[in-house]
Amino acid sequence: FNASVSACEKTGEWEKALEFLNIMARRKIESNAITLNAAVSACEEGSVWKKALHVLDVMARSNVECNMFVFKSAISSCAKAGKWEKALQVCSVMMQSQIYTDAISFNAAISACQNNGEWEKALQVLCVMEQSRKECGAIAFTAAISACERVGKWQEALALFNVMPQTRMDPSTITFNATASACEKGGEWQRALKLFSVMEQSEVAADSITFNAAISACKKGGEWEKAVQLFAMAGQRRMQCNTITFSTLISACENGGEWAKALQLFSAMTRYEAEPNATTFNAAVSACGKVGKWEQALQLFHLSQQTRCEPD
């Protein structure tokens, strides 16, 4: 049975793995740590967190010793399903059982909090991690920063970001993106652009998410020329500019009264295979309307009707 359940684990067939456990129970064959560990891992691969926790409960009731790997699988299963409370509960039981809790387990718990915007819980896990003298790596910090970014906690995100170099951690592209996005969402557009500059100086590769965040920051700061410069830079680096990029750019030009530039960018969307949406049309029509270019505004309105993306 050990071999059968292990085979199910490797192929991600959690239903079959649990079926084997049921057969063993009916035949009154005791399950050991190897069998149950494989079953929990199979549940993790199958993203069935309830089943993983059920097997963990069976292990506890059967006095089968749970090791680090089975707890990690259970935490990861909960994290993948966005069940942050369950992930934290398992992590807590793991520590209370005096089972070695490694950085991967903590990272999974923080990620579960991140995916649900539970920034305070993410920071608490990070603190517990430090108190346990576990090495807090860039993954844990990035997940905590992302949790803050989701709810617009730019000050907390920036504080975590600033701690990283002090502890000899190198922020990744994802770290920079999350921190810059947090600042942008919090209306701190200048800080977001500063992070973009620091990223360039640190020779950390920017991606399309980086440029979108920077362009959005320019829009909020009324820096339409800077936004267009960033767009040109993204093009030189062959970044994928999407509908979000163009909508933000056109909106930045609209705010700056640059209707001609807005139309130029709208026309460029076809070249980038980016489809305009209602937000794009709204910004382009508004850009023309604000300066009395009603003919161009009507043309855009008719085009929006043809593409079924009518502006509001």
N, C-alpha and C positions, 0 to 999 in steps of 0.2 A: 504493500500500500504506500510506503514511503516513496518508492520509485514512481508510482502512478501519480501521486499528488505533486511530486517534484516536476514530472513531465508536464502536468497541467499548468504549473507555475510558469514554466519556460515558454509555453504557448499562449499564456494569458487566458486559459479556459477555466475561469473561476467556478462556473457552475458545475463542471465535472469534478473539480477539486473538492467542492463541498459535498457533492454526491458521494464521493469516496469516503469522506468523513462520516456521512450518515450511515453508509454500509458498515463501516467499522463499529459505529455505536450500536447498530442493531445486532451485530454479531458479538457484541461485548468485547471488542478488541480495543485495548487502550491505545489512545493516540499519544505519541511522544512529541518532544519539542521539535524534532526535525519535520515531522508531518504537519504539525500545526503552523510552524514558521512558514513552510511552503504554501500553506493554504492562505495565510494572511497576505503573503507576497503576491499570490495569484489574484486576490481581491483588489490589491493595490493596482496591479496592471489592468484589471478590469474596471477600475474606477467605481467600485461598489463599497463605499466607506462603511455602511451599516453592517455588511457582511464581515468586513475586516474586524470591526469592533466586537461583533458577535463571537468570532473565533477567539479574539483576545480574552473575552469574558469566559469562554469555555476553558481556556488555558488556566485562568485564575481559579475557577471552580474545581478544576481537575488537579490542582496543585502542580501543574506542569510549569517548569521554570521558563519565564519569558526572558529572552536575551535582548541585547541592543538592536539586533536586526529586525526582530518582529515588531518592536516598538516603532522603529524608524518607518517600517512599511505601513503601520497603522496611522502614524502621523501624516505621512506623505499621502495616503489614501484620503484622509480628511481634508488635507490642504488642497488636493486636486479638485475636490468636490465643493470647495469654498466653505467648509464647515470649520471655521476658525475656533469656535468655542470647544468643539470636540478635540481638535488638534492640540489646543492648550491643555485640556484635561488629560489627554494621554501623555503629553510632555511632563505634566505635573506628577502623574502617577509614576512615570519612569524615574524621575528624580527622587521621589519619596521611597521608591523601591531600591534606591542606591545603585541603580544600574547606570553604568557609564553613559552619559548623554553627550554625544559628539556634536560638532558644529553643524553637520548636515541635518540632524534632528531639529536643532534650534532654527536653522535657516528655513526648514519646511514650515515650522510653526509661524515664523515671521511672515513668510510668503502667504500663508493662509489669512493672516490679519491684513496684509497688504491688499489682497484681492477683494476684501470686503470693506476697505476703507477704515479699518479699525486701527488708526494710527497710534492711539494711546497704548493699546495692548501690544502693538509691534514694538514700541519703545520700551515697554515693561519687560518684554522677552529679551530685548537687547541688553537691558540692565542686568537681568538675571544671568544672562550669558557671561557678562563681564565679571559679575560677582562669583560665578562658578569657575572663574579663571580660564574660560574657554577663549580661544583666539577668535575675536570677532573679525571676520574677513570682509572683503569688499562686497561679497554677495549679501551678507546679513545687513550691512549698512545701506546698500542699494535698495533692498526690499523695504527697509524701514523708511527711507527717503520717499520711495514710491507710494507707501501708505500715506505719508504726509501730503504728498502731491495730489492724491486723489480727492482730498477734502480741503485743498487750498491752504494748508498750513506751511506757508513758505518760510517763515522764521525758523520753525523746527527743522524743516528740510535743509535749509542753508546751514544751520548750526551743525547738523550731522555731517554735511558735506565738508565743512571746515575742519572737523575733527579728523577726518580721514588722512590727510597728509601728515598730521602730527603723530599718527600711529603707523606711519610708513605704509599706508594703503594707497594704491593708485586708483583713482576714480576711472571707471570705464565709460564708454559712450552712453550706456544706459543710465549710469549714475548722473552724468552731466545733463542728459535729456530730462530726467525726472526732476532734478533740482531747478533747471531753467524753466521747465513747465510749471513747477510750483510757484516760482517767482512771477511768471507771466500771468498765471491765474489769479494771483494775489494783487495784481496791478503794479507789481514792481518790475516794469519793463526794462528799466535801466540796469537792474541787477541781472536780469535774464540775458541781456546783450553782453554784459561784463563776463558772464560765464561762458558765452560763446567765444569771446576773445581769449579767455584763459584756456579754453579747450584747444584753440588754434595754437597758442603758445606751447601747450603741453604735448602737442603733436598727437592728440587723441582724435581718431577718425570721426568726423561728423557724418551723420546719415540724414535721410529725408525727414525724419522726426525732429532732428536738431534744427534743420533749416525752417521747418514749419513753425516750431516754437519761437525761433528768433524773428521770423517774419511777422508772426502774431504779436510779438512784443513791440515791434516797430509800429504796427498798426495802432496799438493801444497808446503808443507814445507820440502818434502823429508824425512819425518819421517815414513818410511814403518813399522818399528817395533812397533811404537806407534799405527799405524792404525790397525795392527793385534791384539794388546792388547785390543783396543776398540772393535773390532769384537768379541773377546773372552768374554769380559764383556757383550756385547749385548746378546750373546748366553746364558750366565749364568742367565740373566734376562728375558730370553725367548722372546726377541724382534724379530719382524718379519724382517729378513734380505732379501732384494729383489734384483732384477737385478742391480739396481743402486748401492747398497751396494757392491756387488761382483765386478762389473765393476771398481768401484773406488779403491777397495782393490787390485785387480789384476794390475791395472795401477800403483798404489803406489809401488808394488813389482817390476813391470817392470822398473820403474824409478830407483829403488835401485839395479837393477841387480839380483834380487832374483827370478830366473826362476822356481826353484823347488817349492818355496812357492806359486808362481803364479799358477802353475799347481795343487798344493794341494787345493788351494782355488777354482779353476775352477771345480775340481772333487767334492768338497763339495756342489756345487750349487744344485745338484740333491736331496741331503738330505734336503735342505731348500725349495725345490719345486720352485726354482728360475730359470727361463729360460734364457740362455745366448742370448745376441743380438749381432749385428755387432760390437758394442763398446767393448763388453766383449772379443769376438774373436780377435779383433785387438790388444788389450792389451796383451792377452795370447800369440798370435803368435809372437808379437814384443818382448815379454820377452824372448822367446826361441831363436828367431833370433839374438838378440843382443849378445848372448853368444855362438853362433854357434851351438845351438841345433836344427839343421835343420830337423832331423827325427821327433822330437816332434812337431815342427812347421808345418810340412807337415800333420801329423796326425790330428792336430787341423784344418788345412785348409780343409781336406777332410770331417771332421765332420761338419764343418760349411756349406759345400755344401749339406750335407745330411739334415741338419736342415733348409736350405734355409736362413742362416744368414751369407752370405759370407763377409769376412773382405775386406776392400778396399785396 
